Amino acid sequence: MMNDYTGVLIFLIIAIGFVAIMFSVSYVLRPSKPDLKKLLPYECGNIVNEDARGLVSVKYYLIAIIFVLFDVETAFMFPWAVVFRDFGMFGLIEMAIFLLIILIGFCYAWKKGALEWD
């Protein structure tokens, strides 16, 4: 049985060795001259004045959850649309109920002000 996996084992050893060698070479050859300009924040341009683990508004997480909810909704709708004719009327009613539940949740979130950004 071990002979069946010998090729896989050799390939795994070569792959891990290649990655280790590439990381080692890049670590040795990279330029390392940190100065004040290189250590400044470059993405947002704002100098950090507080701890990165500070409090974040709950609304941020609410918006993220709503985004994931509607993203999952579209992930369910694409396969359904591909086989729509195979499902017939049952599939149409089933998707209508699913969309109605999602719409009720969206209206509830909208009514509670979860979509308002302060």
C-alpha positions as CSV (number, residue, x, y, z in Angstrom):
1,M,0.0,0.0,0.0
2,M,2.9,2.4,0.7
3,N,4.2,2.0,-2.8
4,D,0.9,3.5,-4.1
5,Y,1.6,6.7,-2.2
6,T,5.3,7.0,-2.8
7,G,4.9,9.4,-5.7
8,V,2.6,11.6,-3.6
9,L,5.0,11.6,-0.7
10,I,7.9,12.5,-3.0
11,F,5.9,15.3,-4.6
12,L,4.9,16.6,-1.1
13,I,8.5,16.6,0.1
14,I,9.6,18.5,-3.1
15,A,6.8,21.0,-2.8
16,I,7.6,21.7,0.9
17,G,11.3,22.0,0.2
18,F,10.7,24.3,-2.7
19,V,8.5,26.6,-0.6
20,A,11.1,26.6,2.2
21,I,13.9,27.4,-0.2
22,M,12.0,30.2,-1.8
23,F,11.1,31.8,1.6
24,S,14.7,31.5,2.7
25,V,16.1,33.0,-0.5
26,S,13.6,35.9,-0.4
27,Y,14.5,36.5,3.3
28,V,18.2,36.7,2.5
29,L,17.9,38.8,-0.7
30,R,15.3,41.3,0.3
31,P,16.3,44.9,1.1
32,S,15.8,45.7,4.8
33,K,16.3,49.4,5.5
34,P,13.3,50.6,7.6
35,D,13.1,54.3,8.1
36,L,10.4,56.7,9.3
37,K,8.6,57.0,6.0
38,K,8.4,53.2,5.5
39,L,7.0,52.7,9.0
40,L,4.1,55.2,8.5
41,P,0.6,53.9,7.6
42,Y,0.2,53.8,3.9
43,E,-3.3,52.5,3.2
44,C,-5.6,55.1,4.9
45,G,-3.0,57.8,5.5
46,N,-4.2,58.3,9.1
47,I,-1.7,58.1,11.9
48,V,-2.8,55.6,14.5
49,N,-3.5,57.1,17.9
50,E,-5.2,54.3,19.7
51,D,-5.2,50.6,20.1
52,A,-6.2,48.5,17.1
53,R,-8.5,46.4,19.3
54,G,-10.8,49.3,20.1
55,L,-14.5,49.2,20.1
56,V,-16.4,49.0,16.8
57,S,-20.0,50.1,16.3
58,V,-22.5,47.3,16.3
59,K,-24.0,48.8,13.1
60,Y,-20.9,47.8,11.3
61,Y,-21.5,44.1,12.2
62,L,-25.2,44.4,11.3
63,I,-24.4,45.8,7.9
64,A,-21.9,42.9,7.4
65,I,-24.5,40.3,8.4
66,I,-27.1,41.8,6.1
67,F,-24.6,41.7,3.3
68,V,-23.8,38.1,4.0
69,L,-27.5,37.3,4.1
70,F,-28.2,38.8,0.7
71,D,-25.0,37.2,-0.7
72,V,-26.2,33.8,0.4
73,E,-29.6,34.6,-1.1
74,T,-28.0,35.1,-4.5
75,A,-25.9,32.0,-4.1
76,F,-29.2,30.0,-3.7
77,M,-30.9,31.8,-6.6
78,F,-28.3,31.0,-9.3
79,P,-28.6,27.2,-9.1
80,W,-32.3,27.5,-8.8
81,A,-32.5,29.5,-11.9
82,V,-30.4,26.9,-13.8
83,V,-32.9,24.1,-13.0
84,F,-36.0,26.3,-12.9
85,R,-37.9,24.3,-15.6
86,D,-37.3,21.0,-13.8
87,F,-39.0,22.2,-10.6
88,G,-42.1,23.6,-12.3
89,M,-44.7,25.4,-10.2
90,F,-43.5,23.9,-7.0
91,G,-40.0,25.4,-7.5
92,L,-41.5,28.8,-8.3
93,I,-43.7,28.8,-5.1
94,E,-40.8,27.6,-3.0
95,M,-38.5,30.4,-4.3
96,A,-41.3,32.9,-3.8
97,I,-41.6,31.9,-0.2
98,F,-37.9,32.1,0.3
99,L,-37.8,35.6,-1.2
100,L,-40.7,36.7,0.9
101,I,-38.9,35.6,4.1
102,I,-35.8,37.5,2.9
103,L,-37.9,40.6,2.1
104,I,-39.6,40.5,5.5
105,G,-36.2,40.4,7.2
106,F,-35.0,43.3,5.0
107,C,-38.0,45.4,5.8
108,Y,-37.6,44.6,9.5
109,A,-33.9,45.7,9.4
110,W,-34.9,48.8,7.4
111,K,-37.6,49.7,9.9
112,K,-35.3,49.3,12.9
113,G,-32.7,51.6,11.2
114,A,-30.0,48.9,10.8
115,L,-29.3,50.3,7.3
116,E,-28.8,53.9,8.5
117,W,-25.1,54.8,8.8
118,D,-24.3,57.5,11.3
